[in-house]
Amino acid sequence: MRGPSVACVGSTTKGRASQGGDCAPLDATRWRSVPGLYPDADGDGATGAGPVKGCVGATLAGYREQPAAPDCDDGDAAVSALSEAWADTDLDGVGAGVAIAWCPSRGRPPPKGYVLTSGDCAPGDTRSWQQLPFTHRDADGDGFAVEQQGTVCAGEHLPAGYDTVSAPQDCDDSNANRTVRVERWLDPDGDGYGDGASVQRCAGPGESAPGETFRGGDCAPGDGTRWRNLSYASRDGDGDGRLSPATGQVCSGFWLPQGYSQEVRNDDCDDGNSALFRAWSVHADEDGDGVGVGEATAICGAATVPTGYSTQATDCAPQDSSRWRMLGFTYRDADGDTYTVAQGGELCAGTALPSGYGTQRLSGEDCDDTNATAFRNVTAYADTDGDGVGAGAPTVLCTNGQVPSSWSASGTDCDAQDATRWQNLSAAHADRDGDGFTAPIPVQTFCTGKTVPAPYASTAVGNDCDDADADRYRWTYLYRDQDADGVGATPRQMTCLGQEVLAGWSRYGDDADDGNAAIQTDEAAEEELSLILDL
């Protein structure tokens, strides 16, 4: 440390002092050292270790003259005293064992593995950390409990088997199969049902003692096949195997004995007579056709319908065994000609409708169902001249299907008063010269019989080239034959002729010299033709 220095000054001493020993030369608020002080840097009233010499100014800020409560961190005014933390080995949030001192300054948590809460009753079990009181105990876990008070190391709630609410009283809390006391009866016949007064025993469902049972009320103590009364709604009084309604109880085993039923059965209409058992609602059948009539009669009988009765009451002819039911029909054949008319209704019949009635049309529709010879409508025309063809307005006749005489199915007679003429025929040909060959004419229509009148024809016969001359009727080409040797020469000419060729003419036209009857062929041409044919 440097000693004081001497300086020559004037009227001012700026930057210098006449007194030395400043303990904080760079801090104008502190300059003097004071011994015997106790540090309180954070000003929280708690002091650190002392006494110490402190560098202060006009006041003792940061120090106290007297010691106070110890400060574990004099730099944090919010914390001064040490806290305790306990080891939490099972990490359940509650510690145990010897606490450690710990200064929680500046928001520091406890050391890892330590917590602020102590009292863990099970340091090695994360599920338990606190003692909880209980008033009831279920040691065997059967849901039944006994009264018992105490505490048990637990978590948020009491563990299984402990509770503060009462449960059904357990008669044996050391055996889960034994919960409540049950009644037992002596069972000398071993049928599972006892007799006499009962006793109370703490026993499980499967536990049994020889000669005892948990059910009483044996209705037949000496009979192991019967032990309880069962109600019945039907019984068989006459032993015929059929039951009738009756109520009561009978000592039984698992099921009602034979001849009894819990269902209402009405199989026997006379339970005092084994021969009668079935109730019949029947109607009198006097004609024996199997169908009765009249009001129903109740009869107790056997398995079959009683003689003289029927279960049906629809007989439409009670005195006629061939008829017993109403059958509908839609067609009628009154005259028996197999042709019907549409007519609907019903009539009393047997297995089928009688003749003359049906549900389908037969041969056809009858135009007169009162006459067997008249059944079909035909359209006819009056034939006054008897030529088989009628005329005039059509008339509908009901017949046997044939048009009667004096009538015709055709109404096209062009001359109703002439039996030789009845139809219009057209002719486009005529044979006016009577040679058997026709020539075309303008079409003409004639009222006639089977054929058009002569000399007209409906079809052509040949092509008459001159219908005014019977000797000429055909066209043909002819050659002039001037030498009369039977062969003519060109030019040819179309000629109208009959069967014979006209004199001076020939059908052949290859005469080489028609002026010489001795020459007909051209020898040079013949030779040339022969050579060509030989090639």
KOLNU-743928 format. One record per residue (C-alpha): residue number from 0; residue in one letter; x, y, z. Coordinates in Angstrom, 2 decimals. Each point is the difference from the previous one (the first is absolute). Layout:
# residues N
NUM  A  X  Y  Z
...
This chain:
# residues 535
0  M  0.00  0.00  0.00
1  R  1.31  3.30  -1.01
2  G  0.53  2.66  2.75
3  P  -1.31  3.58  0.05
4  S  1.48  2.51  -2.42
5  V  0.75  3.70  0.42
6  A  -1.22  2.49  -2.57
7  C  0.19  3.76  -0.38
8  V  -3.48  1.44  -0.55
9  G  -1.71  3.28  -0.28
10  S  -3.34  1.12  1.27
11  T  -1.70  -3.26  -1.18
12  T  0.67  -3.74  0.50
13  K  -2.22  -1.52  -2.75
14  G  0.69  -3.74  -0.43
15  R  1.88  -0.21  3.30
16  A  -0.85  -0.41  3.71
17  S  1.81  0.93  3.13
18  Q  -0.91  -3.38  1.56
19  G  1.09  -3.40  -1.28
20  G  -1.12  -3.69  0.50
21  D  -3.05  -0.26  -2.42
22  C  -1.06  -3.71  0.01
23  A  -1.87  0.40  -3.34
24  P  1.90  2.61  -2.06
25  L  -2.32  -0.40  -2.98
26  D  -3.35  0.02  1.93
27  A  -0.95  3.40  1.33
28  T  -2.63  -1.54  2.32
29  R  2.54  -1.99  1.99
30  W  3.31  1.06  1.39
31  R  0.43  -1.25  3.58
32  S  0.72  -3.42  1.53
33  V  -2.02  -0.99  3.08
34  P  0.85  -3.21  1.93
35  G  -2.44  -2.30  1.91
36  L  -2.83  0.09  -2.59
37  Y  -2.30  -2.78  -1.31
38  P  -0.72  -0.13  -3.79
39  D  -3.59  0.53  -1.32
40  A  0.62  0.68  -3.70
41  D  -3.59  -0.76  -1.11
42  G  -1.57  2.09  2.79
43  D  -2.40  -2.74  1.08
44  G  0.91  0.37  3.74
45  A  1.83  -3.34  0.14
46  T  3.78  0.12  0.35
47  G  2.86  -1.98  -1.26
48  A  3.02  -1.31  1.91
49  G  1.82  2.69  2.13
50  P  1.28  2.09  1.50
51  V  1.89  1.44  -2.95
52  K  1.56  3.41  -0.94
53  G  -2.29  1.76  -2.41
54  C  0.66  2.84  -2.46
55  V  -2.82  2.50  0.51
56  G  -0.87  3.60  -0.52
57  A  -2.13  2.36  1.99
58  T  -2.25  -2.99  0.98
59  L  0.54  -3.69  0.64
60  A  -1.96  -1.03  -3.18
61  G  0.67  -3.72  -0.78
62  Y  1.03  -0.69  3.59
63  R  -1.50  -0.24  3.45
64  E  1.64  0.71  3.37
65  Q  -1.72  -2.96  1.65
66  P  -0.40  -3.55  -1.30
67  A  -3.53  -1.14  -1.14
68  A  -1.50  -3.21  -1.25
69  P  2.50  -1.79  -2.27
70  D  -0.40  0.72  -3.78
71  C  0.65  -3.03  -2.23
72  D  0.27  2.24  -3.10
73  D  0.84  3.68  0.70
74  G  -0.51  0.79  -3.68
75  D  -3.76  -0.83  -0.09
76  A  -2.18  2.16  2.23
77  A  -2.96  -2.38  -0.49
78  V  1.79  -2.93  1.65
79  S  2.02  -0.14  3.19
80  A  -0.81  -3.15  2.00
81  L  1.01  -3.53  -1.00
82  S  -2.77  -2.44  -1.03
83  E  -0.24  -3.76  0.50
84  A  -0.32  -2.60  -2.78
85  W  -0.50  -3.75  0.25
86  A  1.12  -2.79  -2.32
87  D  -2.81  -1.30  -2.31
88  T  1.38  -3.33  -1.22
89  D  -3.31  -1.29  -1.46
90  L  -0.79  3.37  -1.70
91  D  -3.56  0.17  1.37
92  G  0.41  3.67  1.11
93  V  0.39  -0.79  3.76
94  G  3.44  -0.52  1.61
95  A  1.28  -1.85  3.02
96  G  3.12  -0.39  2.19
97  V  2.36  2.70  1.35
98  A  -0.58  3.49  -1.45
99  I  2.77  1.97  -1.66
100  A  0.50  3.80  0.34
101  W  -0.54  1.89  -3.20
102  C  -0.07  3.68  -0.89
103  P  -2.80  0.65  -2.51
104  S  1.43  3.32  -1.21
105  R  -0.60  1.36  -3.49
106  G  -2.87  -2.51  -0.55
107  R  2.27  -3.06  0.09
108  P  -1.93  -3.31  0.43
109  P  1.13  -2.63  2.49
110  P  2.85  -2.23  -1.12
111  K  -0.98  -2.79  -2.43
112  G  -1.63  -2.89  1.85
113  Y  -1.18  2.20  2.89
114  V  -3.43  1.52  0.73
115  L  -1.39  2.50  2.47
116  T  -2.64  -2.36  1.45
117  S  0.94  -2.69  2.51
118  G  -1.78  -2.88  1.62
119  D  -0.03  -2.71  -2.77
120  C  -1.24  -3.13  1.74
121  A  1.25  -2.21  -2.84
122  P  3.19  1.54  -1.42
123  G  0.48  -2.80  -2.47
124  D  -3.61  -0.10  -1.34
125  T  -1.20  2.74  -2.34
126  R  -3.65  -0.97  0.65
127  S  0.09  0.72  3.75
128  W  1.30  2.96  1.98
129  Q  -2.55  0.94  2.70
130  Q  -1.85  -1.65  2.89
131  L  -3.79  -0.04  -0.58
132  P  -2.57  -1.11  2.59
133  F  -2.48  -2.84  -0.66
134  T  -3.01  -1.41  1.86
135  H  -0.72  -3.24  -1.93
136  R  2.27  -2.78  -1.24
137  D  -0.53  -2.57  -2.83
138  A  3.05  -2.20  0.39
139  D  -1.14  -2.83  -2.32
140  G  -1.17  2.34  -2.82
141  D  -3.47  -1.54  -0.31
142  G  -1.87  3.34  0.21
143  F  -1.17  -0.70  3.55
144  A  1.68  1.81  2.92
145  V  0.39  0.01  3.78
146  E  0.19  3.07  2.29
147  Q  3.67  0.87  0.73
148  Q  1.57  3.40  0.70
149  G  3.55  1.07  -0.72
150  T  2.26  1.71  -2.51
151  V  1.77  -1.33  -3.05
152  C  2.78  1.35  -2.19
153  A  -1.76  1.11  -3.21
154  G  0.01  2.39  -2.91
155  E  -2.81  2.39  -0.87
156  H  -2.61  -2.61  1.01
157  L  -0.20  -3.01  2.29
158  P  1.31  -3.20  -1.62
159  A  -2.30  -2.90  -0.87
160  G  -1.26  -1.79  3.07
161  Y  -0.24  3.18  2.10
162  D  -2.93  2.40  0.18
163  T  -1.76  2.57  2.16
164  V  -3.44  -1.10  -1.20
165  S  -1.65  -3.16  1.24
166  A  -0.46  -2.97  -2.37
167  P  -2.05  -3.19  0.47
168  Q  1.11  -1.77  3.18
169  D  2.51  -2.81  -0.65
170  C  -0.44  -3.07  2.15
171  D  3.59  -1.16  -0.72
172  D  2.43  2.69  -1.28
173  S  2.79  -2.51  -0.45
174  N  -1.84  -2.09  -2.64
175  A  -1.38  1.69  -3.13
176  N  -2.45  -2.87  -0.58
177  R  -1.66  0.58  3.34
178  T  -1.87  3.27  0.18
179  V  -3.42  -0.25  1.68
180  R  -1.56  -2.54  2.24
181  V  -2.38  -2.31  -1.84
182  E  -2.73  -2.27  1.12
183  R  0.58  -3.76  -0.06
184  W  -2.48  -2.86  0.34
185  L  0.43  -3.69  0.66
186  D  -0.44  -2.01  -3.24
187  P  -0.28  -3.68  0.91
188  D  -1.22  -1.15  -3.49
189  G  2.78  1.92  -1.82
190  D  -2.26  1.73  -2.53
191  G  1.44  3.46  0.75
192  Y  -3.03  1.16  2.02
193  G  -0.17  -0.24  3.79
194  D  -2.74  -0.23  2.57
195  G  -0.56  1.37  3.48
196  A  1.61  3.04  1.69
197  S  2.99  1.66  -1.65
198  V  3.40  0.94  1.48
199  Q  2.25  3.03  -0.85
200  R  3.46  -0.83  -1.33
201  C  2.82  2.15  -1.41
202  A  0.72  -1.95  -3.15
203  G  0.82  0.61  -3.65
204  P  -2.25  -0.88  -2.95
205  G  1.91  -3.16  -0.76
206  E  0.41  -1.13  3.57
207  S  -2.30  -2.64  1.34
208  A  -0.14  -2.29  2.94
209  P  -1.13  -3.62  -0.36
210  G  -3.71  -0.33  0.62
211  E  -0.63  3.76  -0.28
212  T  -1.36  2.29  -2.74
213  F  -0.55  3.72  -0.39
214  R  -3.63  -0.44  -1.13
215  G  -2.88  -1.00  2.19
216  G  -3.64  -0.88  -0.56
217  D  0.35  -3.64  -1.23
218  C  -3.57  -1.13  -0.76
219  A  1.05  -3.69  0.05
220  P  2.80  -0.36  2.58
221  G  0.39  -3.72  -0.52
222  D  -0.04  0.09  -3.85
223  G  3.15  1.20  -1.75
224  T  -1.84  0.49  -3.32
225  R  -2.45  2.57  1.37
226  W  0.68  3.02  2.15
227  R  -2.04  3.05  -1.10
228  N  -3.57  0.91  -0.84
229  L  -0.43  1.19  -3.58
230  S  -3.09  1.71  -1.33
231  Y  -1.80  -1.41  -2.99
232  A  -2.58  1.46  -2.38
233  S  -1.09  -3.25  -1.69
234  R  -0.21  -3.67  0.94
235  D  -0.97  -3.39  -1.45
236  G  -2.74  -1.39  2.22
237  D  -1.02  -3.06  -2.08
238  G  3.53  -1.07  -1.01
239  D  -0.57  0.21  -3.74
240  G  3.11  2.15  -0.52
241  R  -2.02  3.17  -0.65
242  L  -0.30  2.91  2.40
243  S  -2.81  2.32  0.93
244  P  0.11  3.26  2.01
245  A  0.37  -0.46  3.76
246  T  1.94  1.94  2.63
247  G  1.79  -1.12  3.13
248  Q  3.38  -1.15  1.33
249  V  1.67  -3.41  0.08
250  C  3.15  -1.18  1.78
251  S  2.62  -0.28  -2.73
252  G  3.70  -0.15  -0.80
253  F  1.64  2.17  -2.64
254  W  -3.08  -0.22  -2.21
255  L  -3.66  -0.72  0.41
256  P  -0.76  -3.73  -0.11
257  Q  -1.61  -1.51  -3.08
258  G  -3.63  0.99  -0.38
259  Y  0.54  3.61  1.13
260  S  1.01  3.18  -1.86
261  Q  0.68  3.62  0.90
262  E  -1.59  1.04  -3.30
263  V  -3.73  0.31  -0.44
264  R  -0.81  -3.02  -2.16
265  N  -3.46  -0.83  -1.23
266  D  0.64  -3.28  -1.80
267  D  -2.75  -2.01  1.73
268  C  -3.64  1.02  -0.10
269  D  -0.96  -2.84  2.39
270  D  2.77  -0.67  2.52
271  G  -2.10  -2.66  1.68
272  N  -0.29  -2.26  -3.08
273  S  3.16  -1.14  -1.78
274  A  -1.99  -0.83  -3.17
275  L  -1.20  3.58  -0.44
276  F  2.48  2.80  -0.22
277  R  -0.45  2.20  -3.08
278  A  -2.51  2.87  -0.08
279  W  -1.75  0.32  -3.34
280  S  -2.05  2.90  -1.31
281  V  -1.99  -1.73  -2.74
282  H  -3.09  0.35  -2.17
283  A  -2.59  -2.61  -0.90
284  D  0.75  -1.84  -3.29
285  E  -3.21  -1.85  -0.89
286  D  0.91  -0.93  -3.60
287  G  3.50  -1.24  0.91
288  D  1.88  2.07  -2.58
289  G  2.51  1.25  2.59
290  V  -1.46  3.50  0.21
291  G  -2.59  0.93  2.62
292  V  -2.49  2.78  0.55
293  G  -1.63  1.86  2.86
294  E  1.20  1.21  3.37
295  A  3.20  -1.44  1.48
296  T  -0.28  -2.70  2.64
297  A  2.71  -0.61  2.63
298  I  0.81  -3.72  0.34
299  C  2.75  -1.64  2.05
300  G  1.27  -2.91  -2.06
301  A  3.05  -1.90  -1.16
302  A  2.65  0.78  -2.65
303  T  -2.35  0.01  -3.01
304  V  -3.07  2.10  -0.80
305  P  -3.09  -1.58  1.62
306  T  -2.20  -1.99  -2.39
307  G  -2.80  2.04  -1.54
308  Y  1.79  3.29  0.51
309  S  2.40  2.26  -1.89
310  T  2.31  2.86  0.95
311  Q  -1.40  1.98  -2.93
312  A  -3.40  1.68  -0.08
313  T  -0.18  1.04  -3.66
314  D  -2.13  -2.79  -1.56
315  C  -2.22  1.72  -2.57
316  A  -2.06  -3.20  -0.54
317  P  -0.30  -1.73  3.40
318  Q  -2.13  -2.86  -1.42
319  D  2.09  -0.65  -3.16
320  S  3.37  -1.67  0.51
321  S  1.11  0.87  -3.54
322  R  -0.12  3.73  0.71
323  W  1.45  1.87  2.93
324  R  1.73  3.21  -1.05
325  M  -0.62  3.16  -2.00
326  L  2.13  0.32  -3.09
327  G  0.23  3.10  -2.14
328  F  -0.37  -0.03  -3.78
329  T  0.66  2.64  -2.65
330  Y  -1.30  -1.77  -3.13
331  R  -3.29  -1.77  -0.81
332  D  -0.85  -2.63  -2.66
333  A  -3.77  -0.49  0.39
334  D  -0.60  -1.78  -3.34
335  G  2.97  -2.40  0.29
336  D  1.64  0.93  -3.31
337  T  3.38  0.67  1.73
338  Y  -0.29  3.68  -0.89
339  T  -0.37  2.30  3.01
340  V  -1.26  3.40  0.97
341  A  1.58  2.20  2.68
342  Q  -2.11  -0.41  3.11
343  G  1.17  0.14  3.60
344  G  -1.46  -1.48  3.14
345  E  0.20  -2.80  2.56
346  L  -1.76  -3.31  0.38
347  C  0.04  -2.90  2.40
348  A  2.32  -2.71  -1.32
349  G  2.28  -2.84  1.00
350  T  3.59  -0.56  -1.09
351  A  -0.56  1.99  -3.22
352  L  -2.55  2.21  -1.74
353  P  -2.78  -1.94  -1.74
354  S  -0.25  -0.19  -3.78
355  G  -0.98  3.30  -1.58
356  Y  2.02  2.14  2.44
357  G  3.66  0.91  -0.06
358  T  2.71  2.47  0.84
359  Q  1.51  -0.02  -3.50
360  R  -1.36  0.55  -3.49
361  L  -0.48  -3.29  -1.89
362  S  -0.18  -0.19  -3.82
363  G  -0.95  3.65  -0.35
364  E  -2.60  2.63  0.77
365  D  -3.60  -1.14  -0.56
366  C  -2.26  2.40  -1.89
367  D  -3.13  -1.96  1.05
368  D  0.33  -2.08  3.18
369  T  -3.58  -1.29  -0.35
370  N  0.62  -1.85  -3.30
371  A  2.73  -2.64  -0.27
372  T  0.04  0.36  -3.84
373  A  0.63  3.72  0.10
374  F  3.15  1.17  1.72
375  R  2.14  2.10  -2.35
376  N  -0.67  3.39  -1.62
377  V  0.77  0.21  -3.72
378  T  -0.24  2.97  -2.32
379  A  -2.17  -0.78  -3.07
380  Y  -1.42  1.72  -3.08
381  A  -3.31  -0.80  -1.72
382  D  0.48  -2.27  -3.10
383  T  -3.29  0.56  -1.88
384  D  1.17  -1.56  -3.30
385  G  1.64  -3.06  1.61
386  D  3.40  0.42  -1.64
387  G  1.85  -0.34  3.34
388  V  0.88  3.66  0.24
389  G  -2.19  2.48  1.86
390  A  -0.52  3.71  -0.16
391  G  -1.33  2.86  2.05
392  A  0.53  0.89  3.66
393  P  1.69  -2.64  2.22
394  T  -2.14  -1.91  2.50
395  V  1.24  -1.79  3.16
396  L  -1.52  -3.48  0.34
397  C  0.33  -2.34  3.03
398  T  0.62  -3.44  -1.53
399  N  2.02  -3.17  0.45
400  G  2.92  1.77  -1.61
401  Q  -1.20  -0.51  -3.59
402  V  -1.72  2.59  -2.18
403  P  -3.49  -1.35  -0.78
404  S  -1.44  -0.31  -3.50
405  S  -1.38  3.17  -1.61
406  W  2.86  1.78  1.73
407  S  3.67  0.39  -0.88
408  A  3.16  0.88  1.92
409  S  0.95  2.24  -2.91
410  G  -1.89  3.19  -0.83
411  T  1.63  0.89  -3.34
412  D  -2.73  -1.14  -2.50
413  C  0.05  2.55  -2.82
414  D  -3.39  -1.21  -1.34
415  A  -2.18  -1.26  2.81
416  Q  -2.80  -1.09  -2.37
417  D  2.11  -2.06  -2.49
418  A  1.40  -3.31  1.25
419  T  2.48  -0.13  -2.90
420  R  1.71  3.18  1.04
421  W  1.33  0.86  3.41
422  Q  3.49  1.49  -0.24
423  N  1.85  2.79  -1.81
424  L  2.87  -1.29  -2.14
425  S  2.40  2.11  -2.05
426  A  1.21  -0.80  -3.54
427  A  3.05  1.52  -1.75
428  H  -0.04  -2.44  -2.99
429  A  -2.46  -1.04  -2.73
430  D  -0.26  -2.68  -2.77
431  R  -2.45  1.61  -2.41
432  D  0.88  -2.28  -3.01
433  G  -0.33  -3.21  2.06
434  D  3.39  -1.39  -0.98
435  G  0.91  -0.75  3.64
436  F  2.53  2.81  0.24
437  T  -0.64  3.31  1.79
438  A  1.02  3.56  -0.60
439  P  0.37  2.74  2.65
440  I  -2.97  2.32  0.57
441  P  -0.72  2.81  2.47
442  V  -0.98  -1.52  3.39
443  Q  -3.74  -0.67  0.29
444  T  -1.99  -1.21  3.03
445  F  -2.95  -2.38  -0.35
446  C  -2.64  -1.26  2.49
447  T  0.25  -3.69  -0.77
448  G  0.23  -3.54  1.36
449  K  3.10  -2.12  0.28
450  T  1.71  1.54  -3.09
451  V  -0.21  3.14  -2.11
452  P  -2.36  -0.34  -3.05
453  A  1.32  -0.80  -3.51
454  P  1.89  1.30  -1.85
455  Y  1.75  1.54  3.04
456  A  2.71  -1.58  2.14
457  S  1.58  0.85  3.33
458  T  3.41  -1.36  -1.04
459  A  1.82  0.17  -3.34
460  V  0.17  -2.98  -2.39
461  G  2.74  0.75  -2.49
462  N  0.15  3.44  -1.62
463  D  -2.45  0.14  -2.99
464  C  1.46  2.28  -2.66
465  D  -3.36  0.24  -1.84
466  D  -3.03  -0.69  2.21
467  A  -2.33  0.58  -2.92
468  D  1.44  -2.92  -2.07
469  A  -0.10  -3.51  1.44
470  D  2.69  -1.15  -2.45
471  R  2.55  2.44  1.28
472  Y  0.99  0.24  3.63
473  R  3.82  0.15  0.35
474  W  2.85  2.27  -0.94
475  T  3.17  -1.47  -1.59
476  Y  2.93  1.07  -2.18
477  L  -0.14  -1.19  -3.68
478  Y  2.42  0.27  -2.91
479  R  -1.07  0.58  -3.62
480  D  0.44  -3.27  -2.02
481  Q  -0.01  1.14  -3.62
482  D  1.32  -3.24  -1.48
483  A  -2.49  -2.10  2.00
484  D  2.72  -2.36  1.21
485  G  -1.25  0.24  3.64
486  V  2.88  2.24  1.14
487  G  -0.26  3.76  -0.17
488  A  2.52  2.78  0.17
489  T  0.34  3.22  1.93
490  P  -1.42  2.41  0.85
491  R  -2.42  -1.61  2.43
492  Q  -3.49  1.31  0.76
493  M  -2.29  -0.33  3.06
494  T  -3.19  -1.65  -1.21
495  C  -3.37  -0.91  1.65
496  L  -0.93  -3.58  -0.96
497  G  -1.59  -3.21  1.23
498  Q  1.25  -3.56  -0.03
499  E  1.27  0.01  -3.63
500  V  2.63  2.26  -1.59
501  L  -1.31  2.22  -2.82
502  A  0.87  -0.98  -3.56
503  G  3.16  1.75  -1.28
504  W  1.38  0.32  3.51
505  S  2.30  -2.14  2.22
506  R  0.99  -0.21  3.63
507  Y  3.63  -0.43  -1.13
508  G  2.04  2.86  -1.45
509  D  3.40  -1.39  -1.02
510  D  -0.59  -0.62  -3.76
511  A  3.26  0.87  -1.79
512  D  -1.86  0.62  -3.28
513  D  -3.71  0.62  0.33
514  G  -0.34  0.28  -3.80
515  N  1.15  -3.58  -0.61
516  A  -1.90  -2.84  1.64
517  A  2.99  -2.28  -0.53
518  I  2.33  2.08  2.17
519  Q  -0.65  0.52  3.66
520  T  3.45  -0.01  1.70
521  D  3.32  1.86  -0.58
522  E  2.65  -2.72  -0.54
523  A  2.93  2.34  0.77
524  A  -1.59  1.06  3.24
525  E  -0.75  -3.64  0.83
526  E  3.63  -0.95  -0.60
527  E  1.24  2.90  2.10
528  L  -2.35  -1.03  2.81
529  S  1.24  -3.59  -0.23
530  L  3.63  1.11  0.30
531  I  -0.85  2.10  3.08
532  L  -1.76  -2.96  1.61
533  D  2.99  -2.26  -0.71
534  L  2.43  2.26  1.88
